[in-house]
Amino acid sequence: MTWTETFSCNVCGKRKGDVDHWWLAWVEQIQPSDDEEPKPKLQVMPWSELMARSLEVVHLCGAGCALKEAERWMTSVAQNKRAASSAAD
């Protein structure tokens, strides 16, 4: 019995092929200084078979979907910041 691993783009659903130019993205927390709260940071890197298996990564089929994912992430971060600011008032 053989085992075949397949990946799909988390934005458009396209399945990964052999010659595609895929990317991986994930979010890490970073603390810019001792005076600031930790902030989320979006990381993007070219495809890595090993990293692609991580539960934290998002699979992206190309630059267009990588940009869409970055836009979604930025919008989500801004909305969460506004919601936290409103709740504090």
Backbone as XML, in Angstrom:
<?xml version="1.0"?>
<chain id="A" units="angstrom">
  <residue number="1" name="MET">
    <atom name="N" x="0.849" y="-1.172" z="0.000"/>
    <atom name="CA" x="0.000" y="0.000" z="0.000"/>
    <atom name="C" x="0.897" y="1.238" z="0.000"/>
  </residue>
  <residue number="2" name="THR">
    <atom name="N" x="0.611" y="2.148" z="-0.889"/>
    <atom name="CA" x="1.380" y="3.390" z="-0.932"/>
    <atom name="C" x="0.564" y="4.522" z="-0.333"/>
  </residue>
  <residue number="3" name="TRP">
    <atom name="N" x="1.276" y="5.481" z="0.190"/>
    <atom name="CA" x="0.652" y="6.633" z="0.825"/>
    <atom name="C" x="0.999" y="7.854" z="-0.001"/>
  </residue>
  <residue number="4" name="THR">
    <atom name="N" x="-0.009" y="8.595" z="-0.414"/>
    <atom name="CA" x="0.200" y="9.797" z="-1.209"/>
    <atom name="C" x="-0.250" y="11.000" z="-0.408"/>
  </residue>
  <residue number="5" name="GLU">
    <atom name="N" x="0.636" y="11.963" z="-0.305"/>
    <atom name="CA" x="0.336" y="13.184" z="0.430"/>
    <atom name="C" x="-0.030" y="14.276" z="-0.568"/>
  </residue>
  <residue number="6" name="THR">
    <atom name="N" x="-1.170" y="14.920" z="-0.333"/>
    <atom name="CA" x="-1.575" y="16.004" z="-1.210"/>
    <atom name="C" x="-1.831" y="17.256" z="-0.378"/>
  </residue>
  <residue number="7" name="PHE">
    <atom name="N" x="-1.603" y="18.395" z="-1.001"/>
    <atom name="CA" x="-1.837" y="19.678" z="-0.358"/>
    <atom name="C" x="-2.741" y="20.508" z="-1.246"/>
  </residue>
  <residue number="8" name="SER">
    <atom name="N" x="-3.565" y="21.327" z="-0.616"/>
    <atom name="CA" x="-4.464" y="22.226" z="-1.338"/>
    <atom name="C" x="-4.246" y="23.642" z="-0.835"/>
  </residue>
  <residue number="9" name="CYS">
    <atom name="N" x="-4.425" y="24.605" z="-1.739"/>
    <atom name="CA" x="-4.295" y="26.011" z="-1.381"/>
    <atom name="C" x="-5.417" y="26.379" z="-0.407"/>
  </residue>
  <residue number="10" name="ASN">
    <atom name="N" x="-5.067" y="27.001" z="0.701"/>
    <atom name="CA" x="-6.054" y="27.390" z="1.696"/>
    <atom name="C" x="-6.907" y="28.575" z="1.245"/>
  </residue>
  <residue number="11" name="VAL">
    <atom name="N" x="-6.532" y="29.226" z="0.168"/>
    <atom name="CA" x="-7.308" y="30.366" z="-0.328"/>
    <atom name="C" x="-8.251" y="29.949" z="-1.449"/>
  </residue>
  <residue number="12" name="CYS">
    <atom name="N" x="-7.726" y="29.299" z="-2.492"/>
    <atom name="CA" x="-8.564" y="28.984" z="-3.664"/>
    <atom name="C" x="-8.907" y="27.504" z="-3.814"/>
  </residue>
  <residue number="13" name="GLY">
    <atom name="N" x="-8.233" y="26.624" z="-3.062"/>
    <atom name="CA" x="-8.537" y="25.199" z="-3.129"/>
    <atom name="C" x="-7.762" y="24.411" z="-4.162"/>
  </residue>
  <residue number="14" name="LYS">
    <atom name="N" x="-6.922" y="25.068" z="-4.971"/>
    <atom name="CA" x="-6.146" y="24.371" z="-5.993"/>
    <atom name="C" x="-5.242" y="23.324" z="-5.346"/>
  </residue>
  <residue number="15" name="ARG">
    <atom name="N" x="-5.106" y="22.175" z="-5.998"/>
    <atom name="CA" x="-4.242" y="21.102" z="-5.489"/>
    <atom name="C" x="-2.816" y="21.324" z="-5.971"/>
  </residue>
  <residue number="16" name="LYS">
    <atom name="N" x="-1.866" y="21.002" z="-5.102"/>
    <atom name="CA" x="-0.465" y="21.212" z="-5.443"/>
    <atom name="C" x="0.010" y="20.197" z="-6.458"/>
  </residue>
  <residue number="17" name="GLY">
    <atom name="N" x="0.729" y="20.690" z="-7.457"/>
    <atom name="CA" x="1.359" y="19.847" z="-8.462"/>
    <atom name="C" x="2.870" y="19.869" z="-8.282"/>
  </residue>
  <residue number="18" name="ASP">
    <atom name="N" x="3.583" y="19.281" z="-9.214"/>
    <atom name="CA" x="5.043" y="19.189" z="-9.102"/>
    <atom name="C" x="5.767" y="20.482" z="-9.463"/>
  </residue>
  <residue number="19" name="VAL">
    <atom name="N" x="5.257" y="21.266" z="-10.406"/>
    <atom name="CA" x="5.999" y="22.423" z="-10.909"/>
    <atom name="C" x="5.405" y="23.759" z="-10.472"/>
  </residue>
  <residue number="20" name="ASP">
    <atom name="N" x="4.532" y="23.734" z="-9.521"/>
    <atom name="CA" x="3.900" y="24.963" z="-9.059"/>
    <atom name="C" x="4.848" y="25.770" z="-8.178"/>
  </residue>
  <residue number="21" name="HIS">
    <atom name="N" x="4.572" y="27.049" z="-8.061"/>
    <atom name="CA" x="5.378" y="27.950" z="-7.242"/>
    <atom name="C" x="4.609" y="28.283" z="-5.974"/>
  </residue>
  <residue number="22" name="TRP">
    <atom name="N" x="4.625" y="27.379" z="-5.034"/>
    <atom name="CA" x="3.827" y="27.486" z="-3.820"/>
    <atom name="C" x="4.585" y="28.166" z="-2.696"/>
  </residue>
  <residue number="23" name="TRP">
    <atom name="N" x="3.818" y="28.679" z="-1.732"/>
    <atom name="CA" x="4.339" y="29.375" z="-0.564"/>
    <atom name="C" x="3.671" y="28.823" z="0.682"/>
  </residue>
  <residue number="24" name="LEU">
    <atom name="N" x="4.292" y="29.075" z="1.815"/>
    <atom name="CA" x="3.737" y="28.725" z="3.118"/>
    <atom name="C" x="3.672" y="29.988" z="3.962"/>
  </residue>
  <residue number="25" name="ALA">
    <atom name="N" x="2.661" y="30.086" z="4.807"/>
    <atom name="CA" x="2.544" y="31.239" z="5.698"/>
    <atom name="C" x="2.094" y="30.765" z="7.073"/>
  </residue>
  <residue number="26" name="TRP">
    <atom name="N" x="2.507" y="31.495" z="8.103"/>
    <atom name="CA" x="2.078" y="31.213" z="9.475"/>
    <atom name="C" x="2.268" y="32.484" z="10.290"/>
  </residue>
  <residue number="27" name="VAL">
    <atom name="N" x="1.685" y="32.492" z="11.467"/>
    <atom name="CA" x="1.753" y="33.655" z="12.338"/>
    <atom name="C" x="2.567" y="33.317" z="13.579"/>
  </residue>
  <residue number="28" name="GLU">
    <atom name="N" x="3.459" y="34.222" z="13.932"/>
    <atom name="CA" x="4.242" y="34.116" z="15.160"/>
    <atom name="C" x="3.995" y="35.363" z="15.999"/>
  </residue>
  <residue number="29" name="GLN">
    <atom name="N" x="4.258" y="35.272" z="17.277"/>
    <atom name="CA" x="4.182" y="36.431" z="18.160"/>
    <atom name="C" x="5.584" y="37.008" z="18.325"/>
  </residue>
  <residue number="30" name="ILE">
    <atom name="N" x="5.671" y="38.318" z="18.286"/>
    <atom name="CA" x="6.952" y="38.995" z="18.465"/>
    <atom name="C" x="6.755" y="40.153" z="19.433"/>
  </residue>
  <residue number="31" name="GLN">
    <atom name="N" x="7.729" y="40.403" z="20.261"/>
    <atom name="CA" x="7.661" y="41.534" z="21.186"/>
    <atom name="C" x="8.699" y="42.548" z="20.726"/>
  </residue>
  <residue number="32" name="PRO">
    <atom name="N" x="8.253" y="43.639" z="20.075"/>
    <atom name="CA" x="9.186" y="44.619" z="19.509"/>
    <atom name="C" x="10.104" y="45.267" z="20.548"/>
  </residue>
  <residue number="33" name="SER">
    <atom name="N" x="9.593" y="45.479" z="21.746"/>
    <atom name="CA" x="10.416" y="46.070" z="22.804"/>
    <atom name="C" x="9.817" y="45.690" z="24.152"/>
  </residue>
  <residue number="34" name="ASP">
    <atom name="N" x="10.556" y="45.995" z="25.218"/>
    <atom name="CA" x="10.069" y="45.696" z="26.561"/>
    <atom name="C" x="8.844" y="46.532" z="26.916"/>
  </residue>
  <residue number="35" name="ASP">
    <atom name="N" x="8.654" y="47.658" z="26.219"/>
    <atom name="CA" x="7.553" y="48.576" z="26.507"/>
    <atom name="C" x="6.273" y="48.241" z="25.752"/>
  </residue>
  <residue number="36" name="GLU">
    <atom name="N" x="6.347" y="47.314" z="24.817"/>
    <atom name="CA" x="5.187" y="46.997" z="23.989"/>
    <atom name="C" x="4.695" y="45.583" z="24.251"/>
  </residue>
  <residue number="37" name="GLU">
    <atom name="N" x="3.398" y="45.409" z="24.053"/>
    <atom name="CA" x="2.791" y="44.086" z="24.132"/>
    <atom name="C" x="3.245" y="43.252" z="22.933"/>
  </residue>
  <residue number="38" name="PRO">
    <atom name="N" x="3.255" y="41.935" z="23.061"/>
    <atom name="CA" x="3.563" y="41.098" z="21.897"/>
    <atom name="C" x="2.571" y="41.362" z="20.766"/>
  </residue>
  <residue number="39" name="LYS">
    <atom name="N" x="3.049" y="41.265" z="19.553"/>
    <atom name="CA" x="2.235" y="41.512" z="18.364"/>
    <atom name="C" x="2.349" y="40.324" z="17.413"/>
  </residue>
  <residue number="40" name="PRO">
    <atom name="N" x="1.289" y="40.064" z="16.658"/>
    <atom name="CA" x="1.363" y="38.975" z="15.682"/>
    <atom name="C" x="2.193" y="39.404" z="14.470"/>
  </residue>
  <residue number="41" name="LYS">
    <atom name="N" x="2.906" y="38.460" z="13.894"/>
    <atom name="CA" x="3.729" y="38.725" z="12.714"/>
    <atom name="C" x="3.474" y="37.608" z="11.701"/>
  </residue>
  <residue number="42" name="LEU">
    <atom name="N" x="3.085" y="37.976" z="10.502"/>
    <atom name="CA" x="2.849" y="37.002" z="9.438"/>
    <atom name="C" x="4.179" y="36.655" z="8.783"/>
  </residue>
  <residue number="43" name="GLN">
    <atom name="N" x="4.483" y="35.372" z="8.719"/>
    <atom name="CA" x="5.701" y="34.877" z="8.086"/>
    <atom name="C" x="5.319" y="34.191" z="6.773"/>
  </residue>
  <residue number="44" name="VAL">
    <atom name="N" x="6.070" y="34.448" z="5.717"/>
    <atom name="CA" x="5.840" y="33.809" z="4.415"/>
    <atom name="C" x="7.178" y="33.290" z="3.912"/>
  </residue>
  <residue number="45" name="MET">
    <atom name="N" x="7.169" y="32.056" z="3.421"/>
    <atom name="CA" x="8.396" y="31.480" z="2.861"/>
    <atom name="C" x="8.063" y="30.588" z="1.670"/>
  </residue>
  <residue number="46" name="PRO">
    <atom name="N" x="9.034" y="30.365" z="0.779"/>
    <atom name="CA" x="8.808" y="29.430" z="-0.330"/>
    <atom name="C" x="8.510" y="28.032" z="0.214"/>
  </residue>
  <residue number="47" name="TRP">
    <atom name="N" x="7.905" y="27.223" z="-0.611"/>
    <atom name="CA" x="7.465" y="25.881" z="-0.245"/>
    <atom name="C" x="8.582" y="25.054" z="0.363"/>
  </residue>
  <residue number="48" name="SER">
    <atom name="N" x="8.259" y="24.336" z="1.398"/>
    <atom name="CA" x="9.140" y="23.371" z="2.043"/>
    <atom name="C" x="8.287" y="22.158" z="2.379"/>
  </residue>
  <residue number="49" name="GLU">
    <atom name="N" x="8.660" y="20.995" z="1.876"/>
    <atom name="CA" x="7.889" y="19.774" z="2.143"/>
    <atom name="C" x="7.754" y="19.514" z="3.639"/>
  </residue>
  <residue number="50" name="LEU">
    <atom name="N" x="8.818" y="19.723" z="4.378"/>
    <atom name="CA" x="8.781" y="19.476" z="5.815"/>
    <atom name="C" x="7.878" y="20.483" z="6.519"/>
  </residue>
  <residue number="51" name="MET">
    <atom name="N" x="8.035" y="21.766" z="6.241"/>
    <atom name="CA" x="7.207" y="22.799" z="6.877"/>
    <atom name="C" x="5.738" y="22.677" z="6.476"/>
  </residue>
  <residue number="52" name="ALA">
    <atom name="N" x="5.470" y="22.180" z="5.282"/>
    <atom name="CA" x="4.092" y="22.055" z="4.796"/>
    <atom name="C" x="3.262" y="21.123" z="5.662"/>
  </residue>
  <residue number="53" name="ARG">
    <atom name="N" x="3.905" y="20.252" z="6.396"/>
    <atom name="CA" x="3.198" y="19.292" z="7.252"/>
    <atom name="C" x="2.803" y="19.869" z="8.608"/>
  </residue>
  <residue number="54" name="SER">
    <atom name="N" x="3.306" y="21.046" z="8.923"/>
    <atom name="CA" x="2.994" y="21.671" z="10.203"/>
    <atom name="C" x="1.532" y="22.110" z="10.247"/>
  </residue>
  <residue number="55" name="LEU">
    <atom name="N" x="0.892" y="21.911" z="11.384"/>
    <atom name="CA" x="-0.511" y="22.289" z="11.533"/>
    <atom name="C" x="-0.710" y="23.796" z="11.522"/>
  </residue>
  <residue number="56" name="GLU">
    <atom name="N" x="0.333" y="24.569" z="11.805"/>
    <atom name="CA" x="0.212" y="26.024" z="11.889"/>
    <atom name="C" x="0.319" y="26.734" z="10.550"/>
  </residue>
  <residue number="57" name="VAL">
    <atom name="N" x="0.776" y="26.040" z="9.502"/>
    <atom name="CA" x="1.011" y="26.728" z="8.233"/>
    <atom name="C" x="-0.219" y="26.750" z="7.344"/>
  </residue>
  <residue number="58" name="VAL">
    <atom name="N" x="-0.244" y="27.764" z="6.506"/>
    <atom name="CA" x="-1.270" y="27.914" z="5.477"/>
    <atom name="C" x="-0.574" y="27.652" z="4.151"/>
  </residue>
  <residue number="59" name="HIS">
    <atom name="N" x="-1.171" y="26.843" z="3.290"/>
    <atom name="CA" x="-0.612" y="26.502" z="1.987"/>
    <atom name="C" x="-1.165" y="27.481" z="0.950"/>
  </residue>
  <residue number="60" name="LEU">
    <atom name="N" x="-0.267" y="28.055" z="0.156"/>
    <atom name="CA" x="-0.657" y="29.081" z="-0.810"/>
    <atom name="C" x="-0.081" y="28.736" z="-2.179"/>
  </residue>
  <residue number="61" name="CYS">
    <atom name="N" x="-0.934" y="28.732" z="-3.217"/>
    <atom name="CA" x="-0.524" y="28.231" z="-4.531"/>
    <atom name="C" x="0.298" y="29.213" z="-5.360"/>
  </residue>
  <residue number="62" name="GLY">
    <atom name="N" x="0.401" y="30.440" z="-4.946"/>
    <atom name="CA" x="1.190" y="31.408" z="-5.699"/>
    <atom name="C" x="1.091" y="32.785" z="-5.078"/>
  </residue>
  <residue number="63" name="ALA">
    <atom name="N" x="1.672" y="33.759" z="-5.771"/>
    <atom name="CA" x="1.724" y="35.121" z="-5.248"/>
    <atom name="C" x="0.326" y="35.718" z="-5.051"/>
  </residue>
  <residue number="64" name="GLY">
    <atom name="N" x="-0.592" y="35.456" z="-5.972"/>
    <atom name="CA" x="-1.941" y="36.008" z="-5.855"/>
    <atom name="C" x="-2.646" y="35.558" z="-4.590"/>
  </residue>
  <residue number="65" name="CYS">
    <atom name="N" x="-2.590" y="34.274" z="-4.307"/>
    <atom name="CA" x="-3.234" y="33.754" z="-3.094"/>
    <atom name="C" x="-2.457" y="34.162" z="-1.848"/>
  </residue>
  <residue number="66" name="ALA">
    <atom name="N" x="-1.137" y="34.302" z="-1.955"/>
    <atom name="CA" x="-0.342" y="34.779" z="-0.813"/>
    <atom name="C" x="-0.757" y="36.208" z="-0.461"/>
  </residue>
  <residue number="67" name="LEU">
    <atom name="N" x="-0.977" y="37.041" z="-1.471"/>
    <atom name="CA" x="-1.424" y="38.416" z="-1.215"/>
    <atom name="C" x="-2.827" y="38.441" z="-0.617"/>
  </residue>
  <residue number="68" name="LYS">
    <atom name="N" x="-3.699" y="37.583" z="-1.097"/>
    <atom name="CA" x="-5.053" y="37.508" z="-0.526"/>
    <atom name="C" x="-5.002" y="37.082" z="0.930"/>
  </residue>
  <residue number="69" name="GLU">
    <atom name="N" x="-4.162" y="36.106" z="1.255"/>
    <atom name="CA" x="-4.025" y="35.654" z="2.638"/>
    <atom name="C" x="-3.462" y="36.769" z="3.517"/>
  </residue>
  <residue number="70" name="ALA">
    <atom name="N" x="-2.475" y="37.507" z="3.004"/>
    <atom name="CA" x="-1.909" y="38.625" z="3.761"/>
    <atom name="C" x="-2.970" y="39.692" z="4.013"/>
  </residue>
  <residue number="71" name="GLU">
    <atom name="N" x="-3.788" y="39.973" z="3.008"/>
    <atom name="CA" x="-4.859" y="40.961" z="3.174"/>
    <atom name="C" x="-5.875" y="40.483" z="4.212"/>
  </residue>
  <residue number="72" name="ARG">
    <atom name="N" x="-6.259" y="39.231" z="4.149"/>
    <atom name="CA" x="-7.202" y="38.683" z="5.131"/>
    <atom name="C" x="-6.632" y="38.779" z="6.546"/>
  </residue>
  <residue number="73" name="TRP">
    <atom name="N" x="-5.363" y="38.420" z="6.679"/>
    <atom name="CA" x="-4.725" y="38.447" z="7.986"/>
    <atom name="C" x="-4.651" y="39.882" z="8.517"/>
  </residue>
  <residue number="74" name="MET">
    <atom name="N" x="-4.244" y="40.830" z="7.668"/>
    <atom name="CA" x="-4.141" y="42.227" z="8.091"/>
    <atom name="C" x="-5.506" y="42.776" z="8.494"/>
  </residue>
  <residue number="75" name="THR">
    <atom name="N" x="-6.536" y="42.440" z="7.744"/>
    <atom name="CA" x="-7.895" y="42.886" z="8.069"/>
    <atom name="C" x="-8.335" y="42.306" z="9.410"/>
  </residue>
  <residue number="76" name="SER">
    <atom name="N" x="-8.050" y="41.038" z="9.642"/>
    <atom name="CA" x="-8.415" y="40.381" z="10.891"/>
    <atom name="C" x="-7.700" y="41.027" z="12.073"/>
  </residue>
  <residue number="77" name="VAL">
    <atom name="N" x="-6.414" y="41.311" z="11.925"/>
    <atom name="CA" x="-5.646" y="41.942" z="13.001"/>
    <atom name="C" x="-6.216" y="43.327" z="13.310"/>
  </residue>
  <residue number="78" name="ALA">
    <atom name="N" x="-6.528" y="44.098" z="12.273"/>
    <atom name="CA" x="-7.082" y="45.445" z="12.469"/>
    <atom name="C" x="-8.447" y="45.377" z="13.154"/>
  </residue>
  <residue number="79" name="GLN">
    <atom name="N" x="-9.285" y="44.425" z="12.749"/>
    <atom name="CA" x="-10.606" y="44.283" z="13.368"/>
    <atom name="C" x="-10.490" y="43.871" z="14.826"/>
  </residue>
  <residue number="80" name="ASN">
    <atom name="N" x="-9.575" y="42.963" z="15.134"/>
    <atom name="CA" x="-9.377" y="42.537" z="16.522"/>
    <atom name="C" x="-8.871" y="43.699" z="17.377"/>
  </residue>
  <residue number="81" name="LYS">
    <atom name="N" x="-8.002" y="44.523" z="16.799"/>
    <atom name="CA" x="-7.478" y="45.678" z="17.531"/>
    <atom name="C" x="-8.596" y="46.684" z="17.818"/>
  </residue>
  <residue number="82" name="ARG">
    <atom name="N" x="-9.456" y="46.934" z="16.811"/>
    <atom name="CA" x="-10.591" y="47.854" z="17.010"/>
    <atom name="C" x="-11.551" y="47.296" z="18.058"/>
  </residue>
  <residue number="83" name="ALA">
    <atom name="N" x="-11.827" y="46.003" z="18.011"/>
    <atom name="CA" x="-12.746" y="45.384" z="18.972"/>
    <atom name="C" x="-12.174" y="45.477" z="20.383"/>
  </residue>
  <residue number="84" name="ALA">
    <atom name="N" x="-10.883" y="45.234" z="20.535"/>
    <atom name="CA" x="-10.260" y="45.323" z="21.861"/>
    <atom name="C" x="-10.272" y="46.752" z="22.365"/>
  </residue>
  <residue number="85" name="SER">
    <atom name="N" x="-10.084" y="47.704" z="21.460"/>
    <atom name="CA" x="-10.097" y="49.118" z="21.845"/>
    <atom name="C" x="-11.505" y="49.559" z="22.270"/>
  </residue>
  <residue number="86" name="SER">
    <atom name="N" x="-12.526" y="49.076" z="21.548"/>
    <atom name="CA" x="-13.912" y="49.401" z="21.884"/>
    <atom name="C" x="-14.309" y="48.791" z="23.227"/>
  </residue>
  <residue number="87" name="ALA">
    <atom name="N" x="-13.838" y="47.593" z="23.492"/>
    <atom name="CA" x="-14.179" y="46.909" z="24.745"/>
    <atom name="C" x="-13.528" y="47.605" z="25.935"/>
  </residue>
  <residue number="88" name="ALA">
    <atom name="N" x="-12.380" y="48.244" z="25.708"/>
    <atom name="CA" x="-11.673" y="48.928" z="26.784"/>
    <atom name="C" x="-12.311" y="50.258" z="27.140"/>
  </residue>
  <residue number="89" name="ASP">
    <atom name="N" x="-13.092" y="50.811" z="26.209"/>
    <atom name="CA" x="-13.738" y="52.118" z="26.450"/>
    <atom name="C" x="-14.926" y="52.045" z="27.357"/>
  </residue>
</chain>
